Amino acid sequence: MDSGTPSTRDRVPHIETLAVHAGRTIDSATGAVVAPIQLSTTFEREADGTYPHGFSYSRDDNPNRKSLETCVAALEGGSAALAFSSGLAVATAILQGLRPGAHIVAPDDVYHGFRSVVAKVFANWDLEISYVDMSDPAQLEAALRPDTELIWVETPSNPLLKVTDLAEVARIALAAGVPTVCDGTFATPVLQHPLEYGIDMVAHSTTKYLSGHSDVLGGVLIAGKENALFASARQSQKLGGAVPSPFDCWLTLRGIETLPCRVRTQSASAMQVATFLNGHDGVEAVYYPGLANHPGHAVAARQMAAFGGVLSVRIAGGASTAIAVAAAVRVFTRATSLGGTHSLIEHRASIEGPASTTPQNLLRISVGLENPEDLIDDLAQALSAAGHAG
């Protein structure tokens, strides 16, 4: 063998292999291939107070949670991961590590739940936040201040599917000495690896694609290497107690086993759906980075393996027509969330409430695992029923 060629022993496994094997071992007690759910809240200790098996109390750590954290760290190429009870619990833990009065920069199209956490949960924290269009690196650079303590990135964004150049964000942040977190929920580790571009940490709502079956809540934070904000989030997890149950961790790990297969299928189907909608007379605009006319298409093509399973569409005729389209679907399910096996559709502004900045005629679509031709036929008949024949 050529001495310059890494052996198979040294090569990092592909993501399909990591999704099945990372964080898992054969159960030593029974030989079970699938790990048991460890429901115990406390673990035996020695007389001197040590814990020979590595676990003391389930809020501090749990075998199922440890397996999940090991797995997602491997998927993202990170050094460590922290699992939480929801995606917003991740955001809360990060924000708790900031000084009162600290300045944050976040996308103008950031997930509305993040805005709510900053404005309501941290209302007495006096945090200052600048919302900018991060698809334009110059706007990010101009927004930075001496007291900026966090850059929160979301790419693709929710719900306008804006694309942020991760390498540019990392370059700007490094020069300013500001830590970065990228919400990679839409892309998943199958399609995008922010840590490879110099981002410090990656967050996911595991409720979405990682668990993948719309039956468990969770969130996870992965660090490229240890840093002060990650250490603070670990303390928040341990002492604050916003941890997933052992069963939630077990379910999420089970979902991750099929993650690469699901995401690739959903991405391919979403591309077909987006292409159909992009050519429909009843559609004002389609937001999907896989389309060549998307402003962030070139950046997405460079930093993503595919373009994901979520798209948004603006219906001609305003909010009432958009709602009529959503009302007429037969295969799609009208529901919030994304990343599951069922294709979902929702009128996003009504979900976000009166303060929403989302266009009133926008529908967000999460493509599931149904046949894309059936989804296209369903949208075609729904548009027709709402007065748009095609």
C-alpha positions in Angstrom: 0.0 0.0 0.0 1.2 3.5 -0.8 2.4 5.0 2.5 0.6 8.3 1.6 -2.8 6.6 1.3 -4.8 6.3 4.5 -5.8 2.7 5.4 -9.4 1.8 5.8 -8.7 1.8 9.6 -7.8 5.5 9.5 -10.5 6.7 7.2 -13.4 8.5 8.7 -16.6 6.4 8.0 -19.2 7.8 5.6 -22.2 9.5 7.1 -24.5 6.5 6.3 -22.2 4.3 8.5 -22.0 6.9 11.2 -25.8 7.2 11.3 -26.1 3.5 12.0 -23.1 2.9 14.3 -21.8 6.1 16.0 -22.6 6.1 19.7 -23.9 2.6 19.7 -22.5 -0.7 21.1 -23.8 -4.2 21.5 -25.5 -4.5 24.9 -23.0 -6.3 27.1 -25.6 -7.9 29.3 -27.8 -9.4 26.7 -26.1 -9.1 23.3 -29.0 -7.0 22.1 -28.1 -5.1 18.8 -30.4 -2.2 19.8 -29.5 -0.6 23.0 -32.0 -0.8 25.8 -33.7 2.3 27.2 -32.1 3.2 30.5 -34.9 4.7 32.6 -33.1 4.7 35.9 -32.7 8.2 37.4 -29.8 7.2 39.7 -26.8 4.8 39.4 -24.9 2.7 41.9 -21.9 4.3 43.5 -18.9 3.0 45.4 -18.5 3.6 49.1 -16.0 6.3 48.4 -18.5 8.2 46.3 -17.1 7.3 42.9 -19.2 6.1 40.0 -17.4 3.2 38.3 -19.9 3.1 35.3 -19.6 6.8 34.6 -23.2 7.8 35.5 -24.5 9.3 38.8 -27.8 11.0 38.2 -29.9 11.1 35.0 -30.1 14.9 34.9 -26.3 15.0 34.8 -25.9 12.2 32.2 -27.7 9.1 31.0 -26.5 6.2 28.8 -29.1 6.9 26.1 -28.3 10.6 26.0 -24.6 9.9 25.9 -25.1 7.7 22.9 -27.1 10.4 21.1 -24.6 13.1 21.9 -21.7 10.8 20.6 -23.6 10.1 17.4 -24.5 13.7 16.5 -21.0 14.9 17.3 -19.7 12.3 14.9 -22.2 13.3 12.2 -21.1 16.9 12.4 -17.4 16.2 12.8 -17.5 17.9 16.2 -15.6 17.3 19.4 -18.6 17.1 21.7 -22.4 17.5 21.7 -25.1 18.4 24.2 -28.6 17.1 23.9 -31.6 19.2 25.1 -35.3 18.8 25.5 -36.1 21.1 22.5 -34.4 23.2 19.8 -35.3 26.4 21.7 -33.8 24.9 24.9 -30.5 25.0 22.9 -31.0 28.7 22.1 -31.9 29.4 25.7 -28.7 27.7 27.0 -26.5 29.6 24.6 -28.1 33.0 25.5 -27.7 32.2 29.2 -23.9 32.3 28.6 -24.0 35.9 27.5 -23.6 38.9 29.8 -26.7 41.0 30.5 -26.7 43.8 27.9 -24.6 41.9 25.4 -25.1 42.5 21.7 -26.1 39.7 19.3 -26.3 39.7 15.5 -28.9 37.3 13.9 -30.6 36.9 10.5 -33.5 39.1 9.7 -35.3 35.9 8.7 -34.4 34.0 11.8 -36.8 31.4 13.2 -39.6 33.3 15.0 -39.1 31.1 18.1 -35.6 32.5 18.5 -36.9 36.1 18.3 -39.5 35.1 21.0 -36.8 33.7 23.3 -34.7 36.8 23.1 -37.7 39.2 23.5 -39.6 37.3 26.2 -37.5 34.8 28.1 -34.6 37.3 28.2 -36.7 40.4 28.5 -34.9 41.4 31.8 -31.5 40.6 30.4 -31.3 43.8 28.3 -29.8 41.9 25.4 -29.4 44.0 22.3 -29.9 42.3 18.9 -29.3 43.4 15.4 -31.3 41.5 12.7 -29.5 41.8 9.4 -29.7 40.1 6.0 -26.8 37.6 6.4 -26.9 36.6 2.8 -25.0 39.9 2.4 -21.7 39.6 4.4 -21.3 43.3 4.4 -24.4 43.8 6.5 -23.1 41.4 9.1 -19.7 43.1 9.2 -21.3 46.5 9.6 -23.6 45.3 12.4 -20.7 44.1 14.6 -19.9 46.2 17.7 -17.2 46.1 20.4 -19.8 44.5 22.7 -21.0 41.8 20.2 -20.8 38.5 22.0 -22.6 36.2 19.5 -23.3 35.7 15.8 -26.3 33.4 15.3 -26.6 32.0 11.8 -29.4 30.1 10.1 -28.9 28.7 6.6 -31.1 27.9 4.8 -33.3 30.3 6.8 -36.9 29.8 8.0 -39.1 30.5 6.2 -37.6 32.5 3.3 -34.8 30.0 2.6 -32.1 32.6 2.5 -28.6 31.2 2.2 -25.6 32.5 4.2 -22.0 32.0 3.1 -20.6 30.2 6.1 -17.0 30.7 5.2 -17.5 34.4 5.0 -19.3 34.5 8.4 -16.5 32.5 9.9 -13.9 34.9 8.4 -15.7 38.0 9.7 -16.3 36.5 13.1 -12.7 35.3 13.6 -11.4 38.8 12.8 -13.8 40.3 15.3 -13.2 37.6 18.0 -17.0 36.8 18.1 -18.2 33.2 18.6 -20.6 31.8 16.0 -23.5 29.3 16.1 -25.2 28.0 13.0 -28.7 26.6 13.1 -28.4 23.7 10.6 -31.8 22.2 11.1 -33.0 22.6 7.5 -29.8 21.3 6.0 -28.9 18.5 8.5 -25.4 17.0 8.7 -26.2 15.1 5.5 -26.1 18.2 3.4 -24.0 20.8 5.2 -21.2 20.8 7.7 -20.8 24.4 9.2 -17.8 23.4 11.4 -15.8 22.6 8.2 -16.2 26.3 7.2 -14.9 27.6 10.6 -18.2 28.0 12.4 -17.8 27.4 16.2 -21.0 25.5 17.0 -23.9 23.9 15.2 -27.5 23.7 16.6 -30.3 21.4 15.5 -33.9 21.0 16.4 -33.7 17.2 16.5 -37.6 17.3 16.5 -37.2 17.8 12.7 -35.0 15.7 10.4 -32.8 14.0 12.9 -35.6 12.2 14.6 -37.6 12.3 11.4 -40.9 10.9 12.4 -42.8 13.8 14.0 -43.0 11.9 17.3 -40.3 13.4 19.6 -39.1 16.8 20.8 -35.4 17.6 21.1 -32.4 19.8 20.3 -28.7 19.4 20.2 -25.6 21.7 20.2 -22.3 20.5 18.7 -18.9 22.2 19.2 -16.0 22.0 16.8 -13.8 22.4 19.9 -14.4 23.4 23.5 -15.2 27.1 24.0 -16.6 29.3 26.8 -20.2 29.4 25.4 -20.3 25.6 24.9 -19.0 25.2 28.5 -21.7 27.5 29.7 -24.4 25.6 27.7 -23.1 22.3 29.3 -23.6 23.9 32.8 -27.1 25.1 31.8 -27.9 21.6 30.6 -26.7 19.9 33.8 -28.0 22.4 36.3 -31.0 23.8 34.4 -32.3 20.4 33.6 -33.7 21.0 30.1 -32.7 17.5 29.1 -34.4 14.9 26.9 -35.8 11.8 28.4 -34.0 8.4 27.8 -36.9 7.4 25.5 -36.6 10.7 23.5 -32.9 10.0 23.0 -33.6 6.4 22.0 -36.3 7.5 19.5 -34.0 10.2 18.0 -31.1 7.7 17.6 -33.5 5.3 15.9 -34.6 8.1 13.5 -31.0 9.0 12.7 -30.3 5.5 11.3 -32.4 6.4 8.2 -31.4 10.1 8.1 -29.2 10.0 5.0 -31.8 8.0 3.0 -34.7 10.2 4.1 -33.0 13.6 3.5 -31.7 12.7 0.0 -35.1 11.4 -1.0 -36.9 14.5 0.4 -34.4 16.8 -1.3 -34.9 15.2 -4.7 -38.6 15.4 -4.3 -38.5 19.0 -3.1 -36.6 19.9 -6.2 -39.4 18.5 -8.3 -42.1 20.2 -6.3 -40.2 23.6 -6.4 -39.7 23.3 -10.2 -43.4 22.7 -10.8 -44.4 25.6 -8.6 -41.8 27.9 -10.2 -43.5 27.5 -13.5 -47.1 27.9 -12.3 -49.1 31.0 -13.2 -50.7 31.1 -9.7 -47.4 31.4 -8.0 -45.7 34.8 -7.4 -42.4 33.4 -6.1 -40.7 30.1 -4.9 -38.1 30.2 -2.3 -35.8 27.2 -2.7 -32.0 27.3 -3.1 -32.0 24.5 -5.6 -33.6 26.8 -8.2 -31.1 28.5 -10.5 -33.0 31.9 -10.0 -32.6 31.8 -6.2 -30.2 34.5 -5.1 -28.2 32.1 -2.9 -28.1 29.3 -5.4 -24.4 29.5 -6.1 -23.4 29.6 -2.4 -25.8 26.8 -1.6 -24.4 24.7 -4.4 -20.9 25.3 -3.0 -21.6 24.5 0.6 -24.5 22.0 0.5 -24.6 18.5 -1.0 -28.2 19.0 -2.0 -30.8 21.7 -1.3 -33.0 20.2 1.4 -36.7 19.2 1.7 -38.2 22.6 2.7 -39.5 25.3 0.4 -41.8 28.3 0.6 -44.1 29.7 -2.0 -46.0 32.9 -2.4 -49.4 32.5 -3.9 -50.8 35.1 -6.3 -53.9 36.7 -4.8 -52.9 37.4 -1.2 -53.4 35.8 2.1 -57.0 34.6 1.4 -56.0 32.7 -1.7 -52.9 31.2 0.0 -55.2 30.0 2.8 -57.6 28.6 0.2 -54.8 26.6 -1.4 -53.8 25.2 2.0 -57.5 24.3 2.7 -57.8 22.4 -0.6 -54.9 19.9 -0.3 -55.6 16.2 0.1 -52.2 14.5 0.3 -50.4 17.3 2.2 -51.2 17.6 5.9 -51.9 21.1 7.3 -49.5 21.2 10.3 -46.6 23.0 11.8 -43.0 21.6 11.8 -41.0 19.9 9.1 -38.6 17.0 8.4 -41.0 14.1 9.0 -42.2 11.4 6.7 -45.5 13.3 6.0 -45.5 16.2 3.7 -46.7 19.3 5.6 -48.1 22.7 4.5 -49.0 25.8 6.5 -49.8 29.4 6.2 -46.7 30.6 8.0 -47.7 34.1 9.0 -50.8 32.9 10.9 -48.7 30.5 12.9 -46.2 33.2 13.8 -48.8 35.7 15.0 -49.6 39.4 14.5 -45.9 40.4 14.8 -44.9 38.1 12.0 -42.7 39.6 9.2 -43.4 36.7 6.9 -45.3 37.6 3.7 -49.1 37.1 4.2 -49.4 35.0 1.0 -46.6 32.6 1.9 -47.1 28.9 2.4 -44.2 26.8 3.8 -43.9 23.3 2.5 -42.0 20.4 4.1 -41.7 17.6 1.6 -42.0 14.1 3.1 -41.6 10.7 1.7 -44.6 10.4 -0.5 -44.2 10.1 -4.3 -43.4 13.6 -5.7 -45.8 13.1 -8.6 -48.6 12.7 -6.1 -47.5 15.8 -4.2 -47.4 17.8 -7.4 -50.8 16.6 -8.5 -52.2 17.6 -5.0 -50.7 21.1 -5.3 -52.1 21.5 -8.9 -55.6 20.6 -7.8 -55.4 22.8 -4.7 -54.2 25.8 -6.8 -57.0 25.1 -9.3 -59.6 24.9 -6.5 -58.4 28.3 -5.2 -58.8 29.9 -8.7 -55.4 29.2 -10.3 -55.8 26.7 -13.1 -52.1 26.8 -14.0 
